[in-house]
Amino acid sequence: MQIINHLQHRAGMETHGLSLQLILSVPFIIALVIYLYAAIRSKRRKKSWRSYRIVMWITGIFCALAAIIGPLASSSHLDFTAHMLAHLLLGMLAPLLLVLACPMTLILRTLDVKHARSLSHILKSNPIRLISHPITASLLNVGGLWILYTTRLYQTMEHNGLVQIAVHLHVFLAGYLFTGAFIKADLHPHRTSYLYRSCVLIIAMSGHGILSKYIYAHPPLGVPIDQAKTGGLVMYYGGDLIDLILITILCYQWFKETRPRMNEAFNVLNK
């Protein structure tokens, strides 16, 4: 009888988990459809949209979906290492790819003038300017992770579906805002200098690296020590790898923007 009850309880948990996965996947599927529709509409208006951006959007969406639905998502509730892999996909790699796909630029190209201006005003509004500022975005992203893994929030998330949905959405959105705050790929309301963004990025990456070491030494509640150590290593080295891509893009954009000025200065000196 106990075996039957255990199997029924396990089946109920799996069904509940699958329902949460499906709910979380809906926004990403909608975003995929809207982006592809906008790209097709832009092409019909003879406004070409680069294919590599479409590929990045599709890849980014599938990275996010892999983190919230399927084998990795199911394993993440039992294995902290799998959870960290999902975290890297959902909170770091997917946002990077999606930002590089320039979704806001594409949407504005496909809207009529009236609606495009309305959306542009929203993107330049004070609330958007606040949350997309490099410092605010860093606090939401890295600070949110500190709260997740150093309090009871992680343990609560594993037993509460609504909290789980909220945490996953926060991890993704905070990661997206964080990435968009440092690289110039899409429309952005801030004009902070490259030096300023670089300094903030270094501090944010340090906070992320310190957290991974903290997790290695101090596992979150309910996480076995061996899983915490492996998960901490995944977070540290995996995060560094994605951060390296972000740094490379930032430095390339910085060099590309300052090169004309350097050439002008060089020509002036040679006169």
C-alpha positions, 0 to 999 in steps of 0.5 A: 500500500505504501508503494502504491501511495508513493508511486501515486505521489510521484506521478502527481509531482511529475504531472505538476512539474510538467504543468509548470514547465508548459506554463513557463514555455508559453511566453518563449513560444509566443516570442518566437512566433512574434519575432519570426512573423516580424522578420517575414513582414519586414522582408515583405516590405523590402526591409531586409533583416539579417539571417544571423539575427534570426538564427540567434533568436531561434537558438536563444529561445531554444536555450531558454526552453531547454532550461525550463522544459524537458530532461534538463528541467526535470533533472534540475529539481533533483540535481543541483548541477543540472539546476546550474546548467539550466541557470546558465542557459536561462539567465546568461546564454539565452539572454545574450543571444536574444539581445544580439538578435535586436528584437526591439529594432525589428518590432519598430521596423514592422509597426506603423509610425503611430505605434512605433512612436508609442513603443519608442516613448515607452522604451524611453520612459523613466521606469525602463531607463531605471531598470535598464541602467547598468547598475540597476540591471546588475543589482537585479541580476547578481543581487537576485542570485545572492538572495536566491542561493543564500536564503530559504528562497531556493528551498521554497522554490522547489516546493512552490509552483508560483515561486518557481515560475516567478524565480525563473522569469526573474532570472531570465528577465534580469539576465536580459536586462543585464546583457542589454545594459552592457552591449549596444545591439538593440535600442537602449535609453542610456548613453553611458560610456564604455569605460563606465559600463566596463567598470560596472561589468567587472564589479558585477562579474566579481559578485557572480564569481564570489557567489559561485565560490560561496555556494561551493563552501556553503550549499543552499538549504536542501542541497547536498555538499557534493552537488553544491561543489559541482554546481558551484564549479559549473557556475564559476567556469560556465559563467566565466565562459559566457562573460568572456563572450560578453567582454569580447563583444563590448571591447569590439564595440568600444574599439569599433566606435573609437577607431575613427577618432583615433584615425582622425587624431593620427591624421592631425598629428601627421599634418 
